[in-house]
Amino acid sequence: MADLGRIRVGIGGWSYEPWRETFYPDSLPQHRELHYASRQLSAIEINSTFYRAPPGEIFARWRDETPEDFVFSVKAPRYCTHRKVLAEALETSARFLEAAAHLGDKLGPVVWQLPPTHRFDADDLDRFLQALPREAGPRSLRHVVEARHDSFLVAEFPALLRQHRAASVYTDSDKYPSFADLGGDFVYARLMNSQPDLPTGYPDDELDDWSERARRWAAGGEPAELPRIVDAPAEPRARDVFIYFINGAKENAPQAAGALLWRLEQHPH
């Protein structure tokens, strides 16, 4: 994939009532929220698809409402990921990806978030990742796995991800496993520790740290201070970086994303 090394920063979704007080202008109509948010940020992770997958024409509408260089990550539906055997969901997963492909060039990574009860099964995960489509029309697909059970903290898991050129989610969370082993040609972080008493969610020094980590990942390095499952680093090469402020004090997520974009000297639109 050409031109690797782009850093994108965003939030999860765009409709959240507290953002009417902290992010959106008072005069902004609700139906213009995506239009506004996509011009303040460089990416959005669509979370609503976890609960209900929309038809292709809805994805197409979101595509048309956003700037040309904007990107959506998409969370796969729970009926694909919340099952004991992942490989049994391949048909429904393919239908979801066919609809999401209507995002066109704005389709970014697809997040396969597993439930906290899902234990690591190397054979099942291998079959699942092997069968996932790698292309949607002329566009390559990127897949990222969010494991939420400690049984995934074994060397075989990052090895499978590297084999299938998939990524894992770095969560920055005390609640779920958080590790920074690299897999494919991109990095995916869902930062979950924003604080309600800080306007930008994260302290200034931590945002400085995330800015440096994003640059290091994009340039092909790895932040030495982040935990990994295995000691051996991945192959040094430029990688696209996706950072989303997701949980914690969600009302401050847009400000956190904006503060990080400012540190990266990115002014999207």
C-alpha positions as protocol buffer text, in pm:
chain_id: "A"
residue {
  index: 1
  type: MET
  ca { x: 0 y: 0 z: 0 }
}
residue {
  index: 2
  type: ALA
  ca { x: 151 y: 330 z: -108 }
}
residue {
  index: 3
  type: ASP
  ca { x: 222 y: 640 z: 98 }
}
residue {
  index: 4
  type: LEU
  ca { x: 226 y: 474 z: 439 }
}
residue {
  index: 5
  type: GLY
  ca { x: 299 y: 683 z: 746 }
}
residue {
  index: 6
  type: ARG
  ca { x: -18 y: 894 z: 767 }
}
residue {
  index: 7
  type: ILE
  ca { x: -147 y: 970 z: 1118 }
}
residue {
  index: 8
  type: ARG
  ca { x: -522 y: 1002 z: 1169 }
}
residue {
  index: 9
  type: VAL
  ca { x: -696 y: 1106 z: 1490 }
}
residue {
  index: 10
  type: GLY
  ca { x: -1063 y: 1093 z: 1575 }
}
residue {
  index: 11
  type: ILE
  ca { x: -1350 y: 985 z: 1799 }
}
residue {
  index: 12
  type: GLY
  ca { x: -1608 y: 709 z: 1817 }
}
residue {
  index: 13
  type: GLY
  ca { x: -1928 y: 810 z: 1639 }
}
residue {
  index: 14
  type: TRP
  ca { x: -2057 y: 1163 z: 1600 }
}
residue {
  index: 15
  type: SER
  ca { x: -2396 y: 1168 z: 1778 }
}
residue {
  index: 16
  type: TYR
  ca { x: -2354 y: 1200 z: 2153 }
}
residue {
  index: 17
  type: GLU
  ca { x: -2579 y: 1437 z: 2347 }
}
residue {
  index: 18
  type: PRO
  ca { x: -2308 y: 1589 z: 2574 }
}
residue {
  index: 19
  type: TRP
  ca { x: -2116 y: 1696 z: 2263 }
}
residue {
  index: 20
  type: ARG
  ca { x: -2395 y: 1946 z: 2201 }
}
residue {
  index: 21
  type: GLU
  ca { x: -2246 y: 2130 z: 2501 }
}
residue {
  index: 22
  type: THR
  ca { x: -1876 y: 2060 z: 2455 }
}
residue {
  index: 23
  type: PHE
  ca { x: -1812 y: 2026 z: 2082 }
}
residue {
  index: 24
  type: TYR
  ca { x: -2084 y: 2132 z: 1842 }
}
residue {
  index: 25
  type: PRO
  ca { x: -2181 y: 2498 z: 1787 }
}
residue {
  index: 26
  type: ASP
  ca { x: -2514 y: 2595 z: 1942 }
}
residue {
  index: 27
  type: SER
  ca { x: -2668 y: 2678 z: 1608 }
}
residue {
  index: 28
  type: LEU
  ca { x: -2567 y: 2353 z: 1436 }
}
residue {
  index: 29
  type: PRO
  ca { x: -2863 y: 2136 z: 1328 }
}
residue {
  index: 30
  type: GLN
  ca { x: -2835 y: 1777 z: 1443 }
}
residue {
  index: 31
  type: HIS
  ca { x: -2835 y: 1646 z: 1086 }
}
residue {
  index: 32
  type: ARG
  ca { x: -2515 y: 1846 z: 1023 }
}
residue {
  index: 33
  type: GLU
  ca { x: -2314 y: 1684 z: 1305 }
}
residue {
  index: 34
  type: LEU
  ca { x: -2122 y: 1446 z: 1078 }
}
residue {
  index: 35
  type: HIS
  ca { x: -2050 y: 1728 z: 833 }
}
residue {
  index: 36
  type: TYR
  ca { x: -1906 y: 1939 z: 1116 }
}
residue {
  index: 37
  type: ALA
  ca { x: -1715 y: 1663 z: 1300 }
}
residue {
  index: 38
  type: SER
  ca { x: -1549 y: 1535 z: 982 }
}
residue {
  index: 39
  type: ARG
  ca { x: -1403 y: 1880 z: 923 }
}
residue {
  index: 40
  type: GLN
  ca { x: -1254 y: 1907 z: 1272 }
}
residue {
  index: 41
  type: LEU
  ca { x: -1099 y: 1558 z: 1279 }
}
residue {
  index: 42
  type: SER
  ca { x: -926 y: 1328 z: 1032 }
}
residue {
  index: 43
  type: ALA
  ca { x: -1115 y: 1006 z: 1111 }
}
residue {
  index: 44
  type: ILE
  ca { x: -1419 y: 866 z: 1290 }
}
residue {
  index: 45
  type: GLU
  ca { x: -1479 y: 512 z: 1413 }
}
residue {
  index: 46
  type: ILE
  ca { x: -1839 y: 415 z: 1338 }
}
residue {
  index: 47
  type: ASN
  ca { x: -1963 y: 235 z: 1651 }
}
residue {
  index: 48
  type: SER
  ca { x: -2334 y: 207 z: 1568 }
}
residue {
  index: 49
  type: THR
  ca { x: -2260 y: -72 z: 1322 }
}
residue {
  index: 50
  type: PHE
  ca { x: -2174 y: -293 z: 1621 }
}
residue {
  index: 51
  type: TYR
  ca { x: -2544 y: -302 z: 1708 }
}
residue {
  index: 52
  type: ARG
  ca { x: -2701 y: -285 z: 1365 }
}
residue {
  index: 53
  type: ALA
  ca { x: -2537 y: -293 z: 1025 }
}
residue {
  index: 54
  type: PRO
  ca { x: -2690 y: -35 z: 789 }
}
residue {
  index: 55
  type: PRO
  ca { x: -2747 y: -98 z: 419 }
}
residue {
  index: 56
  type: GLY
  ca { x: -2495 y: 14 z: 161 }
}
residue {
  index: 57
  type: GLU
  ca { x: -2682 y: 333 z: 74 }
}
residue {
  index: 58
  type: ILE
  ca { x: -2637 y: 464 z: 431 }
}
residue {
  index: 59
  type: PHE
  ca { x: -2262 y: 408 z: 410 }
}
residue {
  index: 60
  type: ALA
  ca { x: -2270 y: 589 z: 75 }
}
residue {
  index: 61
  type: ARG
  ca { x: -2451 y: 885 z: 232 }
}
residue {
  index: 62
  type: TRP
  ca { x: -2187 y: 909 z: 506 }
}
residue {
  index: 63
  type: ARG
  ca { x: -1920 y: 894 z: 236 }
}
residue {
  index: 64
  type: ASP
  ca { x: -2074 y: 1183 z: 49 }
}
residue {
  index: 65
  type: GLU
  ca { x: -2115 y: 1401 z: 361 }
}
residue {
  index: 66
  type: THR
  ca { x: -1744 y: 1400 z: 447 }
}
residue {
  index: 67
  type: PRO
  ca { x: -1432 y: 1560 z: 297 }
}
residue {
  index: 68
  type: GLU
  ca { x: -1237 y: 1385 z: 25 }
}
residue {
  index: 69
  type: ASP
  ca { x: -944 y: 1276 z: 242 }
}
residue {
  index: 70
  type: PHE
  ca { x: -1152 y: 1170 z: 543 }
}
residue {
  index: 71
  type: VAL
  ca { x: -1151 y: 808 z: 667 }
}
residue {
  index: 72
  type: PHE
  ca { x: -1399 y: 595 z: 861 }
}
residue {
  index: 73
  type: SER
  ca { x: -1305 y: 295 z: 1068 }
}
residue {
  index: 74
  type: VAL
  ca { x: -1599 y: 57 z: 1106 }
}
residue {
  index: 75
  type: LYS
  ca { x: -1679 y: -170 z: 1397 }
}
residue {
  index: 76
  type: ALA
  ca { x: -1807 y: -509 z: 1283 }
}
residue {
  index: 77
  type: PRO
  ca { x: -2151 y: -616 z: 1409 }
}
residue {
  index: 78
  type: ARG
  ca { x: -2165 y: -812 z: 1731 }
}
residue {
  index: 79
  type: TYR
  ca { x: -2351 y: -1094 z: 1557 }
}
residue {
  index: 80
  type: CYS
  ca { x: -2023 y: -1156 z: 1375 }
}
residue {
  index: 81
  type: THR
  ca { x: -1790 y: -1137 z: 1674 }
}
residue {
  index: 82
  type: HIS
  ca { x: -1998 y: -1245 z: 1975 }
}
residue {
  index: 83
  type: ARG
  ca { x: -2004 y: -1616 z: 1908 }
}
residue {
  index: 84
  type: LYS
  ca { x: -1796 y: -1907 z: 2028 }
}
residue {
  index: 85
  type: VAL
  ca { x: -1666 y: -2001 z: 1682 }
}
residue {
  index: 86
  type: LEU
  ca { x: -1564 y: -1697 z: 1479 }
}
residue {
  index: 87
  type: ALA
  ca { x: -1528 y: -1894 z: 1157 }
}
residue {
  index: 88
  type: GLU
  ca { x: -1905 y: -1963 z: 1164 }
}
residue {
  index: 89
  type: ALA
  ca { x: -1968 y: -1593 z: 1100 }
}
residue {
  index: 90
  type: LEU
  ca { x: -1786 y: -1562 z: 770 }
}
residue {
  index: 91
  type: GLU
  ca { x: -2099 y: -1541 z: 554 }
}
residue {
  index: 92
  type: THR
  ca { x: -2259 y: -1265 z: 762 }
}
residue {
  index: 93
  type: SER
  ca { x: -1923 y: -1089 z: 790 }
}
residue {
  index: 94
  type: ALA
  ca { x: -1891 y: -1087 z: 412 }
}
residue {
  index: 95
  type: ARG
  ca { x: -2237 y: -928 z: 375 }
}
residue {
  index: 96
  type: PHE
  ca { x: -2145 y: -657 z: 623 }
}
residue {
  index: 97
  type: LEU
  ca { x: -1820 y: -582 z: 442 }
}
residue {
  index: 98
  type: GLU
  ca { x: -2004 y: -566 z: 110 }
}
residue {
  index: 99
  type: ALA
  ca { x: -2226 y: -291 z: 252 }
}
residue {
  index: 100
  type: ALA
  ca { x: -1937 y: -107 z: 420 }
}
residue {
  index: 101
  type: ALA
  ca { x: -1752 y: -105 z: 88 }
}
residue {
  index: 102
  type: HIS
  ca { x: -1991 y: 172 z: -20 }
}
residue {
  index: 103
  type: LEU
  ca { x: -1765 y: 405 z: 179 }
}
residue {
  index: 104
  type: GLY
  ca { x: -1525 y: 368 z: -112 }
}
residue {
  index: 105
  type: ASP
  ca { x: -1183 y: 523 z: -56 }
}
residue {
  index: 106
  type: LYS
  ca { x: -1301 y: 646 z: 284 }
}
residue {
  index: 107
  type: LEU
  ca { x: -1321 y: 292 z: 425 }
}
residue {
  index: 108
  type: GLY
  ca { x: -1045 y: 246 z: 680 }
}
residue {
  index: 109
  type: PRO
  ca { x: -977 y: -44 z: 917 }
}
residue {
  index: 110
  type: VAL
  ca { x: -1254 y: -283 z: 1018 }
}
residue {
  index: 111
  type: VAL
  ca { x: -1257 y: -350 z: 1394 }
}
residue {
  index: 112
  type: TRP
  ca { x: -1348 y: -700 z: 1508 }
}
residue {
  index: 113
  type: GLN
  ca { x: -1411 y: -646 z: 1880 }
}
residue {
  index: 114
  type: LEU
  ca { x: -1436 y: -974 z: 2070 }
}
residue {
  index: 115
  type: PRO
  ca { x: -1635 y: -1004 z: 2395 }
}
residue {
  index: 116
  type: PRO
  ca { x: -1451 y: -1025 z: 2727 }
}
residue {
  index: 117
  type: THR
  ca { x: -1560 y: -1390 z: 2759 }
}
residue {
  index: 118
  type: HIS
  ca { x: -1404 y: -1496 z: 2427 }
}
residue {
  index: 119
  type: ARG
  ca { x: -1092 y: -1704 z: 2491 }
}
residue {
  index: 120
  type: PHE
  ca { x: -801 y: -1736 z: 2251 }
}
residue {
  index: 121
  type: ASP
  ca { x: -841 y: -2025 z: 2005 }
}
residue {
  index: 122
  type: ALA
  ca { x: -553 y: -2020 z: 1760 }
}
residue {
  index: 123
  type: ASP
  ca { x: -711 y: -2253 z: 1504 }
}
residue {
  index: 124
  type: ASP
  ca { x: -1043 y: -2070 z: 1497 }
}
residue {
  index: 125
  type: LEU
  ca { x: -881 y: -1725 z: 1474 }
}
residue {
  index: 126
  type: ASP
  ca { x: -650 y: -1849 z: 1201 }
}
residue {
  index: 127
  type: ARG
  ca { x: -944 y: -1977 z: 994 }
}
residue {
  index: 128
  type: PHE
  ca { x: -1135 y: -1655 z: 1051 }
}
residue {
  index: 129
  type: LEU
  ca { x: -851 y: -1421 z: 953 }
}
residue {
  index: 130
  type: GLN
  ca { x: -758 y: -1639 z: 657 }
}
residue {
  index: 131
  type: ALA
  ca { x: -1111 y: -1622 z: 517 }
}
residue {
  index: 132
  type: LEU
  ca { x: -1176 y: -1250 z: 566 }
}
residue {
  index: 133
  type: PRO
  ca { x: -1182 y: -1062 z: 235 }
}
residue {
  index: 134
  type: ARG
  ca { x: -867 y: -865 z: 158 }
}
residue {
  index: 135
  type: GLU
  ca { x: -1028 y: -641 z: -100 }
}
residue {
  index: 136
  type: ALA
  ca { x: -1354 y: -453 z: -149 }
}
residue {
  index: 137
  type: GLY
  ca { x: -1365 y: -372 z: -517 }
}
residue {
  index: 138
  type: PRO
  ca { x: -1038 y: -199 z: -604 }
}
residue {
  index: 139
  type: ARG
  ca { x: -967 y: -109 z: -240 }
}
residue {
  index: 140
  type: SER
  ca { x: -760 y: -318 z: 1 }
}
residue {
  index: 141
  type: LEU
  ca { x: -923 y: -403 z: 333 }
}
residue {
  index: 142
  type: ARG
  ca { x: -753 y: -370 z: 670 }
}
residue {
  index: 143
  type: HIS
  ca { x: -861 y: -580 z: 966 }
}
residue {
  index: 144
  type: VAL
  ca { x: -794 y: -516 z: 1334 }
}
residue {
  index: 145
  type: VAL
  ca { x: -877 y: -749 z: 1624 }
}
residue {
  index: 146
  type: GLU
  ca { x: -966 y: -619 z: 1969 }
}
residue {
  index: 147
  type: ALA
  ca { x: -912 y: -902 z: 2217 }
}
residue {
  index: 148
  type: ARG
  ca { x: -1061 y: -853 z: 2561 }
}
residue {
  index: 149
  type: HIS
  ca { x: -961 y: -1175 z: 2738 }
}
residue {
  index: 150
  type: ASP
  ca { x: -625 y: -1234 z: 2904 }
}
residue {
  index: 151
  type: SER
  ca { x: -587 y: -1569 z: 2725 }
}
residue {
  index: 152
  type: PHE
  ca { x: -478 y: -1367 z: 2418 }
}
residue {
  index: 153
  type: LEU
  ca { x: -161 y: -1258 z: 2598 }
}
residue {
  index: 154
  type: VAL
  ca { x: 44 y: -1532 z: 2436 }
}
residue {
  index: 155
  type: ALA
  ca { x: 308 y: -1509 z: 2164 }
}
residue {
  index: 156
  type: GLU
  ca { x: 93 y: -1710 z: 1922 }
}
residue {
  index: 157
  type: PHE
  ca { x: -160 y: -1424 z: 1898 }
}
residue {
  index: 158
  type: PRO
  ca { x: 68 y: -1150 z: 1759 }
}
residue {
  index: 159
  type: ALA
  ca { x: 230 y: -1415 z: 1539 }
}
residue {
  index: 160
  type: LEU
  ca { x: -109 y: -1492 z: 1382 }
}
residue {
  index: 161
  type: LEU
  ca { x: -178 y: -1123 z: 1330 }
}
residue {
  index: 162
  type: ARG
  ca { x: 154 y: -1074 z: 1152 }
}
residue {
  index: 163
  type: GLN
  ca { x: 90 y: -1382 z: 939 }
}
residue {
  index: 164
  type: HIS
  ca { x: -242 y: -1238 z: 822 }
}
residue {
  index: 165
  type: ARG
  ca { x: -124 y: -873 z: 810 }
}
residue {
  index: 166
  type: ALA
  ca { x: -385 y: -776 z: 1069 }
}
residue {
  index: 167
  type: ALA
  ca { x: -346 y: -541 z: 1363 }
}
residue {
  index: 168
  type: SER
  ca { x: -445 y: -557 z: 1727 }
}
residue {
  index: 169
  type: VAL
  ca { x: -602 y: -273 z: 1925 }
}
residue {
  index: 170
  type: TYR
  ca { x: -392 y: -89 z: 2180 }
}
residue {
  index: 171
  type: THR
  ca { x: -649 y: 7 z: 2445 }
}
residue {
  index: 172
  type: ASP
  ca { x: -460 y: 216 z: 2701 }
}
residue {
  index: 173
  type: SER
  ca { x: -695 y: 52 z: 2950 }
}
residue {
  index: 174
  type: ASP
  ca { x: -669 y: -114 z: 3289 }
}
residue {
  index: 175
  type: LYS
  ca { x: -991 y: -302 z: 3223 }
}
residue {
  index: 176
  type: TYR
  ca { x: -885 y: -490 z: 2909 }
}
residue {
  index: 177
  type: PRO
  ca { x: -556 y: -635 z: 2784 }
}
residue {
  index: 178
  type: SER
  ca { x: -338 y: -355 z: 2653 }
}
residue {
  index: 179
  type: PHE
  ca { x: -39 y: -439 z: 2437 }
}
residue {
  index: 180
  type: ALA
  ca { x: 141 y: -270 z: 2150 }
}
residue {
  index: 181
  type: ASP
  ca { x: 267 y: -562 z: 1940 }
}
residue {
  index: 182
  type: LEU
  ca { x: 251 y: -464 z: 1573 }
}
residue {
  index: 183
  type: GLY
  ca { x: 93 y: -678 z: 1303 }
}
residue {
  index: 184
  type: GLY
  ca { x: 13 y: -532 z: 963 }
}
residue {
  index: 185
  type: ASP
  ca { x: 105 y: -206 z: 792 }
}
residue {
  index: 186
  type: PHE
  ca { x: -94 y: 8 z: 1036 }
}
residue {
  index: 187
  type: VAL
  ca { x: -132 y: 81 z: 1407 }
}
residue {
  index: 188
  type: TYR
  ca { x: -469 y: 107 z: 1581 }
}
residue {
  index: 189
  type: ALA
  ca { x: -515 y: 266 z: 1925 }
}
residue {
  index: 190
  type: ARG
  ca { x: -846 y: 314 z: 2107 }
}
residue {
  index: 191
  type: LEU
  ca { x: -758 y: 535 z: 2404 }
}
residue {
  index: 192
  type: MET
  ca { x: -997 y: 476 z: 2694 }
}
residue {
  index: 193
  type: ASN
  ca { x: -858 y: 674 z: 2987 }
}
residue {
  index: 194
  type: SER
  ca { x: -987 y: 1027 z: 2936 }
}
residue {
  index: 195
  type: GLN
  ca { x: -1067 y: 1208 z: 3261 }
}
residue {
  index: 196
  type: PRO
  ca { x: -1377 y: 1417 z: 3333 }
}
residue {
  index: 197
  type: ASP
  ca { x: -1193 y: 1696 z: 3518 }
}
residue {
  index: 198
  type: LEU
  ca { x: -960 y: 1772 z: 3226 }
}
residue {
  index: 199
  type: PRO
  ca { x: -1101 y: 1972 z: 2931 }
}
residue {
  index: 200
  type: THR
  ca { x: -888 y: 1770 z: 2690 }
}
residue {
  index: 201
  type: GLY
  ca { x: -946 y: 1438 z: 2867 }
}
residue {
  index: 202
  type: TYR
  ca { x: -577 y: 1359 z: 2897 }
}
residue {
  index: 203
  type: PRO
  ca { x: -309 y: 1565 z: 3075 }
}
residue {
  index: 204
  type: ASP
  ca { x: -85 y: 1777 z: 2853 }
}
residue {
  index: 205
  type: ASP
  ca { x: 221 y: 1561 z: 2915 }
}
residue {
  index: 206
  type: GLU
  ca { x: 32 y: 1245 z: 2816 }
}
residue {
  index: 207
  type: LEU
  ca { x: -92 y: 1408 z: 2496 }
}
residue {
  index: 208
  type: ASP
  ca { x: 269 y: 1507 z: 2427 }
}
residue {
  index: 209
  type: ASP
  ca { x: 366 y: 1142 z: 2475 }
}
residue {
  index: 210
  type: TRP
  ca { x: 93 y: 1022 z: 2237 }
}
residue {
  index: 211
  type: SER
  ca { x: 206 y: 1271 z: 1978 }
}
residue {
  index: 212
  type: GLU
  ca { x: 558 y: 1133 z: 1996 }
}
residue {
  index: 213
  type: ARG
  ca { x: 436 y: 773 z: 1988 }
}
residue {
  index: 214
  type: ALA
  ca { x: 222 y: 841 z: 1682 }
}
residue {
  index: 215
  type: ARG
  ca { x: 519 y: 992 z: 1499 }
}
residue {
  index: 216
  type: ARG
  ca { x: 742 y: 703 z: 1598 }
}
residue {
  index: 217
  type: TRP
  ca { x: 492 y: 444 z: 1477 }
}
residue {
  index: 218
  type: ALA
  ca { x: 439 y: 629 z: 1151 }
}
residue {
  index: 219
  type: ALA
  ca { x: 813 y: 642 z: 1088 }
}
residue {
  index: 220
  type: GLY
  ca { x: 851 y: 268 z: 1142 }
}
residue {
  index: 221
  type: GLY
  ca { x: 960 y: 253 z: 1505 }
}
residue {
  index: 222
  type: GLU
  ca { x: 796 y: 130 z: 1823 }
}
residue {
  index: 223
  type: PRO
  ca { x: 751 y: 314 z: 2155 }
}
residue {
  index: 224
  type: ALA
  ca { x: 974 y: 124 z: 2394 }
}
residue {
  index: 225
  type: GLU
  ca { x: 770 y: 221 z: 2700 }
}
residue {
  index: 226
  type: LEU
  ca { x: 447 y: 53 z: 2586 }
}
residue {
  index: 227
  type: PRO
  ca { x: 385 y: -311 z: 2693 }
}
residue {
  index: 228
  type: ARG
  ca { x: 421 y: -591 z: 2440 }
}
residue {
  index: 229
  type: ILE
  ca { x: 347 y: -960 z: 2452 }
}
residue {
  index: 230
  type: VAL
  ca { x: 673 y: -1055 z: 2281 }
}
residue {
  index: 231
  type: ASP
  ca { x: 1007 y: -878 z: 2313 }
}
residue {
  index: 232
  type: ALA
  ca { x: 1102 y: -900 z: 1948 }
}
residue {
  index: 233
  type: PRO
  ca { x: 997 y: -584 z: 1758 }
}
residue {
  index: 234
  type: ALA
  ca { x: 816 y: -597 z: 1428 }
}
residue {
  index: 235
  type: GLU
  ca { x: 986 y: -525 z: 1098 }
}
residue {
  index: 236
  type: PRO
  ca { x: 1078 y: -154 z: 1090 }
}
residue {
  index: 237
  type: ARG
  ca { x: 870 y: 14 z: 820 }
}
residue {
  index: 238
  type: ALA
  ca { x: 641 y: 311 z: 782 }
}
residue {
  index: 239
  type: ARG
  ca { x: 290 y: 249 z: 908 }
}
residue {
  index: 240
  type: ASP
  ca { x: -37 y: 437 z: 900 }
}
residue {
  index: 241
  type: VAL
  ca { x: -156 y: 526 z: 1249 }
}
residue {
  index: 242
  type: PHE
  ca { x: -517 y: 550 z: 1370 }
}
residue {
  index: 243
  type: ILE
  ca { x: -579 y: 695 z: 1717 }
}
residue {
  index: 244
  type: TYR
  ca { x: -931 y: 726 z: 1857 }
}
residue {
  index: 245
  type: PHE
  ca { x: -1042 y: 872 z: 2189 }
}
residue {
  index: 246
  type: ILE
  ca { x: -1324 y: 639 z: 2280 }
}
residue {
  index: 247
  type: ASN
  ca { x: -1416 y: 581 z: 2645 }
}
residue {
  index: 248
  type: GLY
  ca { x: -1361 y: 729 z: 2987 }
}
residue {
  index: 249
  type: ALA
  ca { x: -1493 y: 1085 z: 2993 }
}
residue {
  index: 250
  type: LYS
  ca { x: -1639 y: 1060 z: 2644 }
}
residue {
  index: 251
  type: GLU
  ca { x: -1770 y: 1416 z: 2660 }
}
residue {
  index: 252
  type: ASN
  ca { x: -1408 y: 1532 z: 2630 }
}
residue {
  index: 253
  type: ALA
  ca { x: -1313 y: 1302 z: 2341 }
}
residue {
  index: 254
  type: PRO
  ca { x: -1339 y: 1564 z: 2064 }
}
residue {
  index: 255
  type: GLN
  ca { x: -1121 y: 1805 z: 2261 }
}
residue {
  index: 256
  type: ALA
  ca { x: -865 y: 1531 z: 2322 }
}
residue {
  index: 257
  type: ALA
  ca { x: -855 y: 1448 z: 1952 }
}
residue {
  index: 258
  type: GLY
  ca { x: -825 y: 1814 z: 1860 }
}
residue {
  index: 259
  type: ALA
  ca { x: -544 y: 1866 z: 2110 }
}
residue {
  index: 260
  type: LEU
  ca { x: -352 y: 1572 z: 1965 }
}
residue {
  index: 261
  type: LEU
  ca { x: -405 y: 1694 z: 1608 }
}
residue {
  index: 262
  type: TRP
  ca { x: -271 y: 2034 z: 1714 }
}
residue {
  index: 263
  type: ARG
  ca { x: 42 y: 1869 z: 1856 }
}
residue {
  index: 264
  type: LEU
  ca { x: 85 y: 1679 z: 1531 }
}
residue {
  index: 265
  type: GLU
  ca { x: 49 y: 2008 z: 1344 }
}
residue {
  index: 266
  type: GLN
  ca { x: -251 y: 1874 z: 1157 }
}
residue {
  index: 267
  type: HIS
  ca { x: -540 y: 2103 z: 1080 }
}
residue {
  index: 268
  type: PRO
  ca { x: -775 y: 1876 z: 885 }
}
residue {
  index: 269
  type: HIS
  ca { x: -1015 y: 2119 z: 723 }
}
